[in-house]
Amino acid sequence: MSQERLKIEVAQAALKHVEDGMLLGVGTGSTVNAFIDQLAASGKRLEAAVSSSEATTERLKAIGVRVVELNHTGDLELYIDGADEVDEHKRLIKGGGGALTREKIIAGASRRFVCIVDASKCRPILGEFPLPIEVIPMARSFVARQLAKLGGQPALREGFTTDNGNLILDVRNLDLIDPVAMEDRINRIPGVVCCGLFAHRPADTVLVASEDGIQSR
Ligand SMILES: O=C(CO)[C@H](O)[C@H](O)COP(=O)(O)O
């Protein structure tokens, strides 16, 4: 089965968690795009959605979903998003699409986070995928030097600016055996807006699509 097909399968599985009238948090990326397509096809009617990126907002509006600001809602019942890597403890690397900061905020504001991935994203230990870190532009070089001291090899994501007007450093080679500790260390560097490790706030449920069907973890 193609990866595209697996994304559609896991998007359909996620729909079982979505109820009519819900206020839903929606992530960013190709798996979430498949989810938005499936949501449109399902005929389910949300009360509204809180979106993690301009790209997702555009897609949600195109299928007739009202998009509201997180500042105008309380906590959300459910957040649906993809990930770049997932470990056995439902900890994640996110930010391949550069939307990690808004994604982490919405995940934090949601009672349940259902993460949707295909099996290629599952890892025993996080870290094969370079860790995205959003940084304030004037702090770029300083943050990169601090990340090098932590053992990482940061690379600027060329030609990319986040929806918040910041930059992304993609960091290879960090030791992520203890992702909670590394998330703390990175968060303490001045100039870091957000680190793509979701270890303090892992997913509550991970739906994994493979040739064998959907596994719920
Ligand atoms: O964190 C993300 C965007 O910032 C995405 O969830 C992550 O990059 C996975 O994307 P895709 O579903 O396209 O593989």
The ligand as a MOL file (V3000), in Angstrom:
LIG
                    3D

  0  0  0     0  0            999 V3000
M  V30 BEGIN CTAB
M  V30 COUNTS 14 13 0 0 0
M  V30 BEGIN ATOM
M  V30 1 O 4.8980 18.6070 12.7010 0
M  V30 2 C 4.4060 18.7460 11.6220 0
M  V30 3 C 4.3240 20.0620 10.9350 0
M  V30 4 O 4.9950 21.0520 11.6520 0
M  V30 5 C 3.8130 17.5720 10.9140 0
M  V30 6 O 2.8890 16.9700 11.7590 0
M  V30 7 C 4.8940 16.6000 10.5840 0
M  V30 8 O 5.9090 17.2740 9.8430 0
M  V30 9 C 4.3610 15.4220 9.7950 0
M  V30 10 O 3.9780 15.8490 8.5260 0
M  V30 11 P 3.4390 14.8280 7.4290 0
M  V30 12 O 2.0890 14.3880 7.8830 0
M  V30 13 O 3.4120 15.6390 6.1760 0
M  V30 14 O 4.4260 13.6870 7.3480 0
M  V30 END ATOM
M  V30 BEGIN BOND
M  V30 1 2 1 2
M  V30 2 1 2 3
M  V30 3 1 2 5
M  V30 4 1 3 4
M  V30 5 1 5 6
M  V30 6 1 5 7
M  V30 7 1 7 8
M  V30 8 1 7 9
M  V30 9 1 9 10
M  V30 10 1 10 11
M  V30 11 2 11 12
M  V30 12 1 11 13
M  V30 13 1 11 14
M  V30 END BOND
M  V30 END CTAB
M  END
